[in-house]
Amino acid sequence: MSEPDSKSVQQSSFLRTVQAVLWSFVGLRKGSDYQQDLEKLNPFHIIGVGIGAALLFVLGLIALVNWVVAQPFVL
């Protein structure tokens, strides 16, 4: 059997980190998935992805509010 190359493992780990952070934003996680994340994911990667996701969320809300406020008010 061949070992998976490090690039696919890195990409898989990054996608797993993004998935874990997005599920945590929603607030829905299985206990078993949480335990696997604790064992396999790097805490520094989780912090970085979490900060990036929070920043995108806030910028998205700001863009949405600016778009809604710019619309003419019609009854």
C-alpha positions, 0 to 999 in steps of 0.5 A, a space after each residue: 500500500 502506498 502512503 498518501 502524499 503530504 499535499 493531499 493530507 495537508 489539503 484534507 486537514 485544511 478542509 477538515 479545519 474549515 468544516 469544523 469551524 463552520 459547523 461550530 459557527 452553526 452550533 451543530 456538532 456530534 460529540 464523536 466528531 468533536 473528539 476526532 477534531 480534538 485529536 487530529 486538528 491543529 489548534 493554531 489552524 482552528 484559531 486562524 480559520 476561525 478569525 478569518 471566518 468571523 472577519 468574512 461574516 462581519 464584512 458580509 453583514 456590513 455589506 448587507 447593511 450598506 446595500 439595504 440602506 442604499 435602497 430607496 424606501 418605497 411603501 
